[in-house]
Amino acid sequence: MPANKNISNFMKRYKQEHHLSVLALSELLGIAKSATVTYLTGACNPRLDTLEIIAEKCGVTVAEIVSAHPREWGQAEITERAARLFSSLPPERRDRAIHLFLDLIDALSEDHA
């Protein structure tokens, strides 16, 4: 499953389990309501630093957010480590590198599904 869908599913579950409105979730996470909506709908992926904030506020790891199932955690942890390596890149190159890496993971996942 693509990372944006996993992130969306995680955030929807968290919102429902904690009986939060979109505004309350946004405030809890410290991110704009409009950004929260795009993550909930799966319209885009949060940047790594935003994922780290979401993970910290929700009491989980980034791997748990981007992974749909426990059997995929190894893949998610590799993705997380690679994204941390990208953090040394200038912002404009880092964002592009992360996006391309996530696209590659999605493509490889589709081939093995």
Summary of the structure (lengths in Angstrom):
residues: 113
radius of gyration: 13.6
end to end distance: 8.9
largest distance: 38.4
contacts: 305
relative contact order: 0.13
helix: 77%
strand: 0%
